[in-house]
């Protein structure tokens, strides 16, 4: 199972949804770097379940413990291991799923690939494991802010049919003022009401998270196969429920002519989204991430059991009617890990050219 991510700054993810804990091991962070524990706590609180009426009511506090790699508030250069206990799991909610495959979930493919699966909340395939990613991403965020003043922020720009126009021209600081994390206050209220109505129907909805990376220096990205957009794409597509990603103008570029799409090197348009030929070009990096509706819904659905028999399934338990508000810090975290990793790769390249 591929649980490791990164080149120089690497993370190894571990844990299951209903196991004793989830967590992460971070390797490659330089020594003597100050670690802000409160920043890690804040990021985990942004991701944690039970934070509002729009999220699953599994009420995890997401407290964490660093068990290695940090001494007196500074990184030592050794692997940093972070543990996040699971304290509010109800495994009995999943007893009826032991021999049943849930529609839209990885149950069947896991079972066929590995010959074994943890039916309690999906085990390793659960989005619960992203808590460790957010903890690691918090440290990556701190690192790139410290060394290069790089800032990463994501916001919700679309929920189902409700979409914000000109998302990159709004004040994104307003996004954290509401529980849906949308920078348009009026649209945010409509989104909240809509998600609440979908929750009452026992259904779910998806949408789009928009991200921008400001002050990213020119030159990050390693063509041919480690292009910056490809690396970010891999990181983001590793997040549960993500179905697509587009940079800059994205698919709208198919409706443009070359004369309309081409960006000038300095200023002007940013249709390429801050990445040219797989390398950051010094402009703000922008991309959109598409999330599907959450697969766990309480409406009755057709499925099959392990013997291939057709069944009617009604999923019980506590689930998000829309994953996007809690996914915002996950998108930021995975993006930060890629940028920090490539910043270190660039530093290595610069050292090699001076030898």
KEBAKOL-920245 format. One record per residue (C-alpha): residue number from 1; z, x, y. Coordinates in nm, 2 decimals. Each point is the difference from the previous one (the first is absolute). Layout:
// KEBAKOL-920245
SITE, NUM, Z, X, Y
...
END
This chain:
// KEBAKOL-920245
SITE, 1, 0.00, 0.00, 0.00
SITE, 2, -0.10, 0.14, 0.34
SITE, 3, 0.33, 0.00, 0.19
SITE, 4, -0.07, 0.31, 0.23
SITE, 5, -0.18, 0.00, 0.33
SITE, 6, -0.10, 0.27, 0.25
SITE, 7, -0.12, 0.36, 0.01
SITE, 8, 0.26, 0.21, 0.19
SITE, 9, 0.24, -0.27, 0.10
SITE, 10, 0.03, -0.19, -0.33
SITE, 11, 0.20, -0.30, -0.11
SITE, 12, 0.09, -0.11, -0.35
SITE, 13, 0.09, -0.37, -0.03
SITE, 14, 0.24, -0.13, -0.26
SITE, 15, 0.19, -0.31, -0.11
SITE, 16, -0.06, -0.36, -0.09
SITE, 17, 0.05, -0.34, 0.16
SITE, 18, 0.30, -0.09, -0.21
SITE, 19, 0.13, 0.35, -0.10
SITE, 20, 0.31, 0.16, 0.14
SITE, 21, -0.19, 0.15, 0.30
SITE, 22, -0.33, 0.09, 0.15
SITE, 23, -0.07, 0.32, 0.19
SITE, 24, -0.21, 0.30, 0.09
SITE, 25, -0.01, 0.37, -0.02
SITE, 26, -0.16, 0.18, 0.30
SITE, 27, -0.13, 0.35, -0.05
SITE, 28, -0.16, 0.24, 0.26
SITE, 29, 0.20, -0.09, 0.31
SITE, 30, 0.07, 0.33, 0.19
SITE, 31, 0.36, 0.11, 0.01
SITE, 32, 0.23, -0.04, 0.31
SITE, 33, -0.16, -0.33, 0.10
SITE, 34, 0.26, -0.25, 0.14
SITE, 35, 0.02, -0.32, -0.20
SITE, 36, 0.10, -0.31, 0.19
SITE, 37, 0.18, -0.22, -0.25
SITE, 38, 0.01, -0.30, 0.24
SITE, 39, -0.38, 0.01, 0.03
SITE, 40, -0.03, -0.03, -0.38
SITE, 41, 0.25, -0.29, 0.01
SITE, 42, -0.20, -0.18, 0.27
SITE, 43, -0.33, 0.03, -0.19
SITE, 44, 0.15, -0.13, -0.32
SITE, 45, 0.15, -0.29, 0.18
SITE, 46, -0.35, -0.09, 0.13
SITE, 47, -0.13, -0.01, -0.36
SITE, 48, 0.30, -0.14, -0.18
SITE, 49, -0.01, -0.35, -0.16
SITE, 50, 0.22, -0.28, 0.14
SITE, 51, -0.05, 0.10, 0.36
SITE, 52, -0.14, -0.34, 0.12
SITE, 53, -0.10, -0.35, -0.11
SITE, 54, -0.35, 0.13, -0.06
SITE, 55, 0.10, 0.25, -0.27
SITE, 56, 0.13, -0.01, -0.35
SITE, 57, 0.37, -0.09, -0.01
SITE, 58, 0.08, 0.29, -0.23
SITE, 59, 0.26, 0.14, 0.23
SITE, 60, -0.01, 0.38, -0.05
SITE, 61, 0.19, 0.20, 0.26
SITE, 62, -0.22, 0.30, -0.08
SITE, 63, 0.27, 0.25, 0.06
SITE, 64, -0.11, 0.35, -0.11
SITE, 65, 0.15, 0.33, -0.11
SITE, 66, -0.15, 0.34, 0.04
SITE, 67, 0.11, 0.20, -0.31
SITE, 68, -0.19, 0.33, 0.07
SITE, 69, -0.20, 0.20, 0.25
SITE, 70, 0.20, -0.07, 0.31
SITE, 71, 0.30, 0.21, 0.12
SITE, 72, 0.20, -0.08, 0.32
SITE, 73, -0.28, -0.22, 0.13
SITE, 74, -0.29, 0.24, -0.06
SITE, 75, -0.26, 0.04, -0.27
SITE, 76, 0.06, 0.30, -0.22
SITE, 77, -0.36, 0.04, -0.13
SITE, 78, 0.11, -0.12, -0.34
SITE, 79, -0.12, -0.34, -0.14
SITE, 80, 0.16, -0.29, 0.18
SITE, 81, 0.11, -0.28, -0.24
SITE, 82, 0.08, -0.34, 0.14
SITE, 83, 0.16, -0.28, -0.21
SITE, 84, -0.01, -0.37, 0.11
SITE, 85, 0.22, -0.22, -0.23
SITE, 86, -0.12, -0.34, -0.12
SITE, 87, 0.30, -0.23, 0.05
SITE, 88, -0.14, -0.35, 0.02
SITE, 89, -0.24, -0.04, -0.29
SITE, 90, 0.01, -0.32, -0.21
SITE, 91, -0.17, 0.10, -0.33
SITE, 92, 0.06, -0.34, -0.15
SITE, 93, -0.26, -0.14, 0.24
SITE, 94, -0.26, 0.19, -0.21
SITE, 95, 0.12, -0.09, -0.35
SITE, 96, -0.28, -0.26, -0.04
SITE, 97, -0.26, 0.26, 0.08
SITE, 98, 0.08, 0.24, -0.29
SITE, 99, -0.31, -0.11, -0.19
SITE, 100, -0.20, -0.14, 0.28
SITE, 101, -0.25, 0.15, 0.24
SITE, 102, 0.02, -0.10, 0.36
SITE, 103, -0.33, -0.07, 0.19
SITE, 104, -0.08, 0.26, 0.25
SITE, 105, 0.26, 0.25, -0.13
SITE, 106, -0.04, 0.32, -0.20
SITE, 107, 0.19, -0.14, -0.30
SITE, 108, -0.30, -0.03, -0.24
SITE, 109, -0.17, 0.33, 0.10
SITE, 110, 0.33, 0.19, -0.02
SITE, 111, 0.07, -0.14, -0.34
SITE, 112, -0.34, 0.08, -0.14
SITE, 113, -0.01, 0.35, 0.16
SITE, 114, 0.35, 0.12, -0.10
SITE, 115, 0.10, -0.23, -0.28
SITE, 116, 0.32, -0.08, 0.18
SITE, 117, 0.10, -0.16, 0.33
SITE, 118, 0.31, -0.09, 0.19
SITE, 119, -0.02, -0.37, 0.06
SITE, 120, 0.29, 0.00, 0.24
SITE, 121, -0.16, -0.03, 0.34
SITE, 122, -0.30, 0.20, -0.12
SITE, 123, 0.21, 0.32, -0.05
SITE, 124, -0.20, 0.29, 0.12
SITE, 125, -0.28, -0.21, 0.14
SITE, 126, 0.23, -0.18, 0.24
SITE, 127, -0.01, 0.06, 0.38
SITE, 128, 0.37, 0.07, -0.03
SITE, 129, -0.09, 0.36, -0.06
SITE, 130, -0.15, 0.03, 0.35
SITE, 131, 0.36, 0.03, 0.14
SITE, 132, -0.01, 0.36, -0.11
SITE, 133, -0.34, 0.05, 0.17
SITE, 134, 0.14, -0.14, 0.33
SITE, 135, 0.30, 0.24, -0.02
SITE, 136, -0.24, 0.30, -0.06
SITE, 137, -0.23, -0.13, 0.27
SITE, 138, 0.29, -0.01, 0.25
SITE, 139, 0.05, 0.37, -0.05
SITE, 140, -0.38, 0.06, 0.04
SITE, 141, 0.01, -0.21, 0.32
SITE, 142, 0.28, 0.21, 0.13
SITE, 143, -0.18, 0.32, -0.09
SITE, 144, -0.34, -0.08, 0.17
SITE, 145, 0.18, -0.13, 0.31
SITE, 146, 0.20, 0.32, 0.02
SITE, 147, -0.28, 0.25, -0.06
SITE, 148, -0.29, -0.18, 0.18
SITE, 149, 0.12, -0.31, 0.18
SITE, 150, -0.22, -0.21, -0.24
SITE, 151, 0.10, -0.37, 0.00
SITE, 152, -0.10, -0.26, -0.26
SITE, 153, 0.04, -0.37, 0.04
SITE, 154, -0.11, -0.30, -0.20
SITE, 155, 0.00, -0.37, 0.10
SITE, 156, -0.10, -0.33, -0.16
SITE, 157, -0.33, -0.11, 0.16
SITE, 158, -0.10, -0.28, -0.23
SITE, 159, 0.16, -0.25, -0.23
SITE, 160, -0.25, -0.21, -0.20
SITE, 161, -0.21, -0.17, 0.28
SITE, 162, 0.23, 0.09, 0.29
SITE, 163, -0.14, 0.32, 0.15
SITE, 164, 0.08, 0.20, 0.32
SITE, 165, -0.29, 0.09, 0.22
SITE, 166, -0.03, 0.35, 0.15
SITE, 167, 0.30, 0.12, -0.20
SITE, 168, -0.02, 0.36, 0.12
SITE, 169, 0.02, -0.11, 0.37
SITE, 170, 0.34, -0.17, -0.04
SITE, 171, 0.35, 0.15, 0.05
SITE, 172, 0.10, 0.08, -0.35
SITE, 173, 0.36, 0.06, 0.09
SITE, 174, 0.04, -0.38, 0.00
SITE, 175, -0.08, -0.02, -0.37
SITE, 176, 0.36, 0.08, -0.10
SITE, 177, 0.13, -0.29, 0.22
SITE, 178, -0.09, -0.26, -0.27
SITE, 179, 0.04, -0.03, -0.38
SITE, 180, -0.38, 0.00, -0.07
SITE, 181, -0.05, 0.33, 0.19
SITE, 182, -0.29, -0.12, 0.21
SITE, 183, -0.04, 0.13, 0.36
SITE, 184, -0.13, -0.33, 0.13
SITE, 185, 0.31, -0.22, 0.05
SITE, 186, -0.19, -0.33, 0.00
SITE, 187, -0.20, 0.09, -0.30
SITE, 188, 0.31, 0.13, -0.17
SITE, 189, 0.17, -0.34, 0.03
SITE, 190, -0.30, -0.17, -0.15
SITE, 191, -0.01, 0.25, -0.29
SITE, 192, 0.38, -0.06, -0.06
SITE, 193, -0.04, -0.37, -0.01
SITE, 194, -0.31, 0.02, -0.23
SITE, 195, 0.17, 0.24, -0.25
SITE, 196, 0.30, -0.23, -0.01
SITE, 197, -0.22, -0.30, -0.08
SITE, 198, -0.18, 0.20, -0.27
SITE, 199, 0.34, 0.10, -0.15
SITE, 200, 0.10, -0.37, -0.01
SITE, 201, -0.32, -0.07, -0.19
SITE, 202, 0.10, 0.26, -0.26
SITE, 203, -0.31, 0.20, 0.09
SITE, 204, -0.08, 0.33, 0.17
SITE, 205, -0.24, 0.16, 0.25
SITE, 206, -0.14, 0.34, 0.09
SITE, 207, -0.13, 0.16, 0.31
SITE, 208, -0.07, 0.33, 0.19
SITE, 209, 0.22, 0.28, 0.12
SITE, 210, -0.14, 0.22, 0.28
SITE, 211, 0.10, 0.36, 0.04
SITE, 212, -0.04, 0.27, 0.27
SITE, 213, 0.08, 0.37, -0.01
SITE, 214, 0.04, 0.13, 0.35
SITE, 215, 0.00, 0.37, 0.11
SITE, 216, -0.15, 0.11, -0.33
SITE, 217, -0.15, 0.35, 0.05
SITE, 218, -0.37, 0.08, -0.06
SITE, 219, -0.06, 0.16, -0.34
SITE, 220, 0.20, -0.18, -0.26
SITE, 221, -0.19, -0.08, -0.32
SITE, 222, -0.14, 0.21, -0.28
SITE, 223, -0.37, -0.08, -0.08
SITE, 224, -0.16, -0.06, -0.24
SITE, 225, 0.23, -0.19, -0.23
SITE, 226, 0.32, 0.00, 0.21
SITE, 227, -0.14, -0.16, 0.31
SITE, 228, 0.28, -0.13, 0.22
SITE, 229, -0.13, -0.36, -0.02
SITE, 230, -0.03, 0.03, -0.38
SITE, 231, 0.36, 0.13, -0.03
SITE, 232, 0.14, -0.27, 0.22
SITE, 233, -0.21, -0.25, -0.20
SITE, 234, 0.15, 0.12, -0.33
SITE, 235, 0.35, -0.02, 0.15
SITE, 236, -0.05, -0.35, 0.14
SITE, 237, -0.18, -0.14, -0.31
SITE, 238, 0.30, 0.12, -0.21
SITE, 239, 0.21, -0.27, 0.17
SITE, 240, 0.05, -0.32, -0.19
SITE, 241, -0.23, -0.29, 0.10
SITE, 242, -0.23, 0.21, 0.21
SITE, 243, -0.37, -0.09, -0.05
SITE, 244, -0.18, 0.20, 0.26
SITE, 245, 0.00, 0.23, 0.30
SITE, 246, -0.24, 0.06, 0.29
SITE, 247, 0.01, 0.27, 0.27
SITE, 248, -0.11, -0.06, 0.36
SITE, 249, -0.28, -0.26, 0.02
SITE, 250, 0.01, -0.02, -0.38
SITE, 251, -0.23, -0.25, -0.16
SITE, 252, -0.10, -0.12, 0.35
SITE, 253, -0.20, 0.32, 0.02
SITE, 254, -0.26, -0.15, -0.23
SITE, 255, -0.09, -0.24, 0.28
SITE, 256, -0.05, 0.29, 0.25
SITE, 257, -0.29, 0.24, 0.08
SITE, 258, 0.06, 0.37, 0.01
SITE, 259, -0.02, -0.01, 0.38
SITE, 260, 0.28, -0.25, 0.00
SITE, 261, 0.22, 0.16, -0.26
SITE, 262, -0.01, 0.37, 0.10
SITE, 263, 0.31, 0.12, 0.18
SITE, 264, -0.01, 0.26, 0.27
SITE, 265, 0.21, 0.31, -0.08
SITE, 266, 0.25, -0.07, 0.28
SITE, 267, 0.10, -0.34, 0.13
SITE, 268, -0.22, -0.31, -0.03
SITE, 269, -0.01, -0.21, -0.32
SITE, 270, 0.19, 0.07, -0.32
SITE, 271, -0.21, -0.17, -0.27
SITE, 272, 0.07, 0.28, -0.24
SITE, 273, 0.37, -0.06, 0.02
SITE, 274, 0.10, 0.35, 0.10
SITE, 275, -0.15, 0.17, -0.31
SITE, 276, -0.35, 0.16, -0.01
SITE, 277, -0.13, 0.15, -0.32
SITE, 278, 0.34, -0.03, -0.16
SITE, 279, 0.17, 0.20, 0.27
SITE, 280, 0.22, -0.13, 0.28
SITE, 281, -0.19, 0.02, 0.33
SITE, 282, 0.29, -0.01, 0.25
SITE, 283, -0.03, -0.37, 0.08
SITE, 284, 0.25, -0.27, -0.11
SITE, 285, -0.05, -0.07, -0.37
SITE, 286, -0.03, -0.37, -0.07
SITE, 287, -0.03, -0.20, -0.32
SITE, 288, 0.05, -0.35, -0.14
SITE, 289, 0.16, -0.07, -0.34
SITE, 290, -0.07, -0.32, -0.19
SITE, 291, 0.27, -0.16, -0.21
SITE, 292, -0.06, -0.27, -0.26
SITE, 293, 0.23, -0.30, -0.04
SITE, 294, 0.31, 0.08, -0.20
SITE, 295, -0.06, -0.08, -0.37
SITE, 296, 0.34, -0.14, -0.07
SITE, 297, -0.01, -0.37, 0.10
SITE, 298, 0.21, -0.29, -0.12
SITE, 299, -0.31, -0.23, -0.04
SITE, 300, -0.10, -0.07, -0.36
SITE, 301, -0.28, 0.24, -0.12
SITE, 302, -0.21, 0.05, -0.31
SITE, 303, 0.06, 0.32, -0.19
SITE, 304, 0.03, 0.15, -0.35
SITE, 305, 0.28, 0.14, -0.22
SITE, 306, -0.01, 0.32, -0.20
SITE, 307, -0.17, -0.18, -0.29
SITE, 308, -0.28, -0.12, 0.22
SITE, 309, 0.12, -0.36, 0.01
SITE, 310, -0.07, -0.19, 0.32
SITE, 311, 0.31, -0.12, 0.18
SITE, 312, 0.12, -0.17, 0.32
SITE, 313, 0.22, 0.24, 0.20
SITE, 314, 0.23, -0.07, 0.28
SITE, 315, 0.15, 0.32, 0.13
SITE, 316, 0.37, -0.01, 0.09
SITE, 317, 0.21, 0.25, 0.20
SITE, 318, -0.01, 0.13, 0.36
SITE, 319, -0.33, 0.10, 0.15
SITE, 320, -0.16, 0.06, 0.34
SITE, 321, -0.24, -0.28, 0.12
SITE, 322, -0.17, 0.28, 0.20
SITE, 323, 0.05, 0.37, -0.06
SITE, 324, -0.14, 0.12, 0.33
SITE, 325, 0.32, 0.01, 0.22
SITE, 326, 0.18, 0.23, -0.26
SITE, 327, -0.32, 0.20, -0.07
SITE, 328, -0.03, 0.13, 0.36
SITE, 329, 0.25, 0.28, -0.05
SITE, 330, -0.16, 0.08, -0.34
SITE, 331, -0.34, 0.05, 0.16
SITE, 332, 0.16, 0.22, 0.27
SITE, 333, 0.18, 0.20, -0.26
SITE, 334, -0.30, 0.08, -0.22
SITE, 335, -0.20, 0.08, 0.30
SITE, 336, 0.27, 0.24, 0.13
SITE, 337, 0.01, 0.18, -0.34
SITE, 338, -0.38, 0.07, 0.01
SITE, 339, 0.01, 0.12, 0.36
SITE, 340, 0.30, 0.23, -0.06
SITE, 341, -0.16, 0.13, -0.31
SITE, 342, -0.33, 0.08, 0.18
SITE, 343, 0.18, 0.15, 0.30
SITE, 344, 0.17, 0.25, -0.25
SITE, 345, -0.34, 0.06, -0.17
SITE, 346, -0.15, 0.08, 0.34
SITE, 347, 0.28, 0.24, 0.08
SITE, 348, -0.06, 0.17, -0.33
SITE, 349, -0.37, 0.04, 0.08
SITE, 350, 0.08, 0.14, 0.34
SITE, 351, 0.23, 0.26, -0.15
SITE, 352, -0.27, 0.10, -0.26
SITE, 353, -0.26, 0.05, 0.27
SITE, 354, 0.24, 0.25, 0.18
SITE, 355, 0.05, 0.22, -0.31
END
